[in-house]
Amino acid sequence: MGTHSHHNDYNFSEQFKFTGRGKVVSLVALAIGVVTIAIGLLSSDHVTVERTYANLLLMGYYFTGVCAAGGCFLAIQYVTQAGWPSGLIRIPQAMAYVLPVASLILLVIIVGGLFSHNLYHHWFGEGLTDPNSANYDALIAGKSSFLNAPGFLIRQVAFMGAYSICAWLLARYSYSEDLHGGLNAYKRSFKLSAIFLVIFGFTSPIWMFDTIMSLEAHWFSTMFGWYNFAAIFVSGLCVITLMVILLKKAGYLAWVNENHLHDLGKLIFGFSIFWTYVWFAQFMLIWYANIPEETVYFYKRWEPEYKPWFWINIFINFVIPVLVLVNRDFVRNSKILATVCIVLLLGHWLDFYIMVMPGTVEAHRAFGWVEIGAALGFTGLFAFLVLNKLSKHALAPAKHPFLEESLHHQI
């Protein structure tokens, strides 16, 4: 007996309409962010300026990382020839398409942080590598062949440029597939995905070392890159899942069901466990070894102002997803899954906050209007750019070779 085709059961030409309240909310959030950042940077208080710029770096990195996670998700699906996510693939494609914009914004923030706001003062400071200077630092001098401004900026441009080109092309190939059909676009996507994953896999830890770990250049961890990748990928998965749920609530994506949400929930669960594994391994080995040049990183984060957030971080990003997403009924419930996604997105913002702030802002140890405003601004920018792109094409890749498999997906 043949399998019934669902192609005639759904309107695959439907397009998301980015109008009304969603568009207004995203623009209002963006405006709040712009005003907050402007007030912070123009403040006469040096600490407020420093804190504002640290939040710019935090949110620029988070924004870029989530968009890169969208491209990585796409590439993984093509390389593994997975069929189940075909019906929702427009969402990570829109995220990947925005990656060049996010990368450019982050690059501008990094250049400003390097030359104007001295965020990278631990290694980019006067006399640190000069043996005749009073500021000479032998440890930093030993790392200067890698940690120097020209090399740092070349790597930033090369890595983010490569990620952006690959992610942008993956989205373009799929849109082209809708117009021309056939397997040419899919085959090109498969080859490009393999190339992208090799590039991203080998270079993303270095990109993360440069952008975040070098804020405290005396410290080094070979696990830091994978720790950051896990945080970024979980955040990207949460954004994809949350957008699927919200679109379905608005009447779109009728062909996506609880089985697809279940798979997304399992991925969030699995990568939350992976994040915790790397978090624990990095922390436990350094704490147990009690080597001064290693423990200094965690010593800062155990000061009274940060220590509660240090433990809340592991509770939010490990305990909550484990307790909730291990339950099959919960992971297939859109309201519960959406709540977990929101909590984890806030949790990983806290994770990045703990990575960035202790090494950049010495005099401020609390949340305030700068953190809230910057987070709202970048959230609004992300929502506006991604949803605007999502509205430009049909929500279903009607000529994707595995779309039928996605329509029949059951767990």
LUMMIPA-412628 format. One record per residue (C-alpha): residue in three letters; x, y, z. Coordinates in pm, whole numbers, padded with zeros to 5 digits, always signed. Each point is the difference from the previous one (the first is absolute). Example, Ala and Ser with C-alpha at 12.3 -4.5 7.8 and 13.67 -1.06 7.14 Angstrom:
<recs>
ala+01230-00450+00780 ser+00137+00344-00066 
</recs>
This chain:
<recs>
met+00000+00000+00000 gly+00145+00338-00098 thr+00068+00277+00246 his-00241+00290-00014 ser+00163+00329-00105 his-00087+00302+00211 his+00114+00253-00258 asn-00358+00085-00091 asp-00109+00027+00366 tyr+00191+00319+00077 asn+00054+00342-00149 phe+00375+00000-00055 ser-00009+00341-00165 glu-00108+00179+00318 gln+00227+00282+00115 phe+00046+00147+00343 lys-00134+00356+00023 phe+00230+00210+00211 thr-00239+00276+00096 gly-00195+00124+00299 arg+00095-00058+00361 gly+00304-00220-00066 lys+00166+00260-00220 val-00084+00284+00239 val+00132-00189+00304 ser+00329-00085-00173 leu+00051+00362-00109 val-00087+00135+00346 ala+00247-00242+00160 leu+00264+00105-00253 ala-00066+00368+00073 ile+00031-00060+00376 gly+00333-00170-00062 val+00133+00282-00218 val-00099+00264+00257 thr+00147-00203+00288 ile+00330-00056-00178 ala+00023+00366-00106 ile-00063+00122+00356 gly+00251-00249+00137 leu+00277+00086-00246 leu-00052+00375+00038 ser-00003-00015+00379 ser+00255+00204+00194 asp+00050-00299+00231 his+00290-00213-00124 val-00139-00315+00164 thr-00335+00040-00177 val+00175+00039-00336 glu+00215-00306+00068 arg-00301-00201+00111 thr-00203+00105-00305 tyr+00274-00108-00238 ala+00041-00333+00180 asn-00373-00059-00049 leu+00036+00089-00367 leu+00266-00270-00035 leu-00212-00250+00194 met-00311+00056-00211 gly+00189+00031-00330 tyr+00166-00335+00069 tyr-00330-00159+00104 phe-00178+00138-00310 thr+00273-00126-00235 gly+00023-00335+00176 val-00373-00070-00028 cys+00001+00087-00372 ala+00306-00225-00049 ala-00187-00277+00184 gly-00277+00032-00260 gly+00255-00055-00277 cys+00158-00289+00190 phe-00343-00161+00049 leu-00063+00025-00375 ala+00337-00151-00086 ile-00047-00291+00239 gln-00338-00084-00154 tyr+00142+00001-00353 val+00309-00206+00085 thr-00201-00260+00193 gln-00274+00008-00269 ala-00259+00040+00272 gly-00356+00031-00125 trp-00197+00080+00314 pro+00091+00374+00024 ser-00069+00079-00367 gly-00337+00155+00075 leu+00143+00252+00247 ile+00330+00070-00171 arg-00099+00352-00106 ile+00056+00120+00359 pro+00370-00095+00035 gln+00047+00120-00360 ala-00125+00346+00097 met+00238-00003+00299 ala+00290-00105-00223 tyr-00086+00271-00254 val+00033+00265+00272 leu+00343-00126+00112 pro+00199+00242-00224 val-00177+00297+00162 ala+00056-00140+00350 ser+00367-00068-00078 leu+00055+00353-00128 ile-00157+00148+00315 leu+00217-00221+00222 leu+00311+00092-00198 val-00068+00372+00051 ile-00050-00061+00375 ile+00323-00200+00021 val+00203+00268-00182 gly-00144+00264+00235 gly+00069-00222+00301 leu+00358-00047-00112 phe+00099+00357-00088 ser-00246+00230+00179 his-00146-00167+00309 asn+00291-00224+00097 leu-00208-00312+00066 tyr+00300-00211-00099 his+00239+00183+00232 his+00128-00327+00148 trp+00206-00059-00316 phe-00033+00319-00210 gly+00160+00263+00216 glu+00305+00225-00012 gly+00327-00170+00088 leu-00144-00343+00084 thr+00236-00175-00242 asp+00297+00238+00038 pro+00264-00132+00245 asn+00118+00356+00063 ser-00346+00124+00103 ala-00129+00026+00355 asn-00321-00167-00126 tyr+00184-00303-00140 asp-00190-00325+00048 ala+00205-00311-00077 leu-00307-00222-00037 ile-00166+00234-00251 ala+00329+00045-00183 gly+00017-00377-00037 lys-00343+00003-00166 ser+00065+00304-00218 ser+00073-00203-00315 phe-00370-00092+00009 leu-00156+00280+00204 asn+00089+00307-00202 ala-00232+00254-00162 pro+00070-00082-00370 gly-00036-00376+00049 phe-00304+00045+00223 leu-00184+00215-00256 ile+00101-00214-00298 arg-00139-00308+00172 gln-00323+00179+00090 val-00055+00112-00360 ala+00102-00336-00148 phe-00207-00217+00234 met-00318+00206+00010 gly+00031+00067-00372 ala+00024-00373-00076 tyr-00295-00084+00228 ser-00209+00278-00152 ile+00068-00096-00361 cys-00076-00368+00061 ala-00316+00067+00200 trp-00126+00259-00251 leu+00060-00238-00293 leu-00182-00285+00175 ala-00307+00219+00029 arg+00031+00123-00359 tyr+00028-00353-00139 ser-00324-00099+00170 tyr-00185+00305-00130 ser+00134-00082-00347 glu-00127-00356+00039 asp-00354+00134+00033 leu+00032+00172-00336 his+00175-00267-00205 gly-00071-00331+00173 gly+00220-00302-00067 leu+00290-00119+00211 asn+00272+00245-00106 ala-00062+00242+00286 tyr-00021-00283+00252 lys+00328-00153-00120 arg+00174+00336+00020 ser-00140+00047+00350 phe+00131-00343+00101 lys+00354+00078-00121 leu+00001+00350+00148 ser-00129-00134+00333 ala+00288-00247+00025 ile+00247+00282-00068 phe-00173+00234+00246 leu-00001-00254+00282 val+00371-00068-00043 ile+00079+00372+00001 phe-00233+00074+00291 gly+00110-00302+00201 phe+00371+00080-00022 thr-00015+00379+00024 ser-00293+00083+00229 pro+00195-00087+00319 ile+00276+00240-00111 trp-00261+00268-00078 met-00145-00049+00349 phe+00348+00004+00158 asp+00067+00335-00168 thr-00335+00166+00057 ile-00077-00104+00358 met+00280-00197+00165 ser+00266+00260-00082 leu-00191+00251+00214 glu+00198-00171+00279 ala+00314-00092-00188 his+00194-00139+00296 trp-00242-00292+00010 phe-00042-00276-00256 ser-00225-00302-00037 thr-00005-00242-00293 met-00364-00076+00089 phe-00115+00358-00034 gly-00080-00019-00370 trp-00224-00305+00034 tyr-00160+00146+00309 asn-00093+00308-00202 phe-00111-00205-00300 ala-00238-00199+00221 ala-00146+00321+00145 ile-00042+00158-00344 phe-00152-00311-00157 val-00248-00052+00283 ser-00101+00366-00033 gly-00042-00038-00376 leu-00215-00310+00046 cys-00213+00186+00254 val-00054+00288-00243 ile-00099-00239-00282 thr-00240-00187+00229 leu-00153+00316+00142 met-00055+00143-00348 val-00165-00324-00117 ile-00237+00009+00298 leu-00086+00368-00047 leu-00056-00042-00374 lys-00228-00296+00061 lys-00190+00199+00258 ala-00048+00272-00263 gly-00146-00254-00242 tyr+00307-00084-00209 leu+00200-00322-00049 ala-00302-00233+00007 trp+00226-00283-00124 val+00219+00019+00313 asn-00131-00204+00293 glu+00092-00115+00349 asn+00239-00260-00144 his+00219+00275-00144 leu-00015+00188+00330 his+00096-00322+00177 asp+00315-00031-00212 leu+00093+00363+00060 gly-00058-00052+00372 lys+00226-00307-00003 leu+00275+00199-00167 ile-00033+00276+00261 phe+00010-00264+00274 gly+00307-00173-00149 phe+00204+00314-00056 ser-00094+00130+00346 ile+00156-00318+00138 phe+00306+00054-00219 trp+00028+00361+00122 thr-00013-00123+00359 tyr+00261-00268-00065 val+00248+00257-00135 trp-00092+00252+00275 phe+00065-00261+00268 ala+00319-00134-00157 gln+00146+00349-00041 phe-00093+00108+00352 met+00069-00322+00190 leu+00345-00068-00147 ile+00120+00355+00061 trp-00150+00019+00350 tyr+00140-00341+00099 ala+00350+00072-00139 asn+00009+00332+00191 ile+00261+00149-00233 pro+00005+00377+00069 glu+00024+00112-00364 glu-00301-00217-00081 thr-00222+00056+00303 val+00023+00380-00031 tyr-00278-00014-00261 phe-00242-00172+00235 tyr+00122+00192+00304 lys-00141+00318-00156 arg-00331-00171-00061 trp-00017-00117+00361 glu+00014+00352+00137 pro-00321+00090+00188 glu-00150+00204-00286 tyr+00033-00283-00253 lys-00016-00323+00199 pro-00384-00024+00019 trp-00023+00049-00379 phe+00273-00257-00050 trp-00216-00270+00162 ile-00330+00131-00140 asn+00160-00037-00344 ile+00046-00376+00041 phe-00347-00037+00151 ile-00175+00177-00289 asn+00200-00154-00282 phe+00022-00356+00133 val-00249-00081+00272 ile-00307+00157-00164 pro+00036-00162-00345 val+00088-00336+00155 leu-00299-00002+00235 val-00246+00122-00264 leu+00117-00128-00338 val+00060-00355+00119 asn-00379-00037+00011 arg-00153-00098-00337 asp-00331+00171+00070 phe+00170+00325+00101 val+00228+00013-00304 arg-00303-00043-00229 asn-00193+00276+00175 ser+00060+00325-00186 lys-00066+00226+00300 ile+00242-00185+00226 leu+00263-00028-00273 ala-00030+00372-00081 thr+00043+00086+00369 val+00315-00214+00021 cys+00139+00168-00313 ile-00054+00348+00146 val+00159-00104+00331 leu+00302-00149-00180 leu+00047+00309-00217 leu+00009+00209+00318 gly+00224-00260+00163 his+00258+00012-00276 trp-00009+00379+00003 leu+00099-00036+00366 asp+00267-00250-00105 phe+00155+00254-00240 tyr-00040+00275+00261 ile+00213-00205+00241 met+00260-00052-00274 val+00026+00366-00103 met-00058+00226+00300 pro+00259-00105+00263 gly+00289+00060-00240 thr-00126+00326-00148 val-00198+00194+00262 glu+00177+00011+00331 ala-00215+00258+00181 his-00354-00120-00083 arg-00129-00331+00127 ala-00377+00004-00053 phe-00272+00003-00263 gly-00158+00330-00090 trp-00150+00214-00271 val+00299-00043-00231 glu-00029-00379-00006 ile-00376+00005-00049 gly+00008+00267-00271 ala+00284-00161-00198 ala-00168-00342+00015 leu-00332+00145-00116 gly+00170+00187-00283 phe+00179-00299-00144 thr-00308-00220+00047 gly-00204+00253-00197 leu+00267+00022-00270 phe+00020-00378-00032 ala-00379-00039-00013 phe-00041+00277-00257 leu+00271-00128-00236 val-00087-00369+00023 leu-00378+00042-00020 asn+00034+00249-00283 lys+00208-00254-00195 leu-00242-00279+00089 ser-00284+00201-00154 lys+00172+00021-00340 his-00044-00365-00099 ala-00252-00281+00035 leu+00019-00167+00340 ala+00031-00346-00155 pro+00287-00111-00225 ala-00252-00153-00242 lys+00263-00161-00225 his+00229-00132+00273 pro+00066-00369-00079 phe-00071-00109+00360 leu-00311+00208+00064 glu-00229-00302-00030 glu+00200-00178+00270 ser-00049+00300+00229 leu-00375-00007-00059 his-00015-00366+00106 his+00232+00046+00298 gln-00116-00189+00310 ile+00169-00100+00325 
</recs>
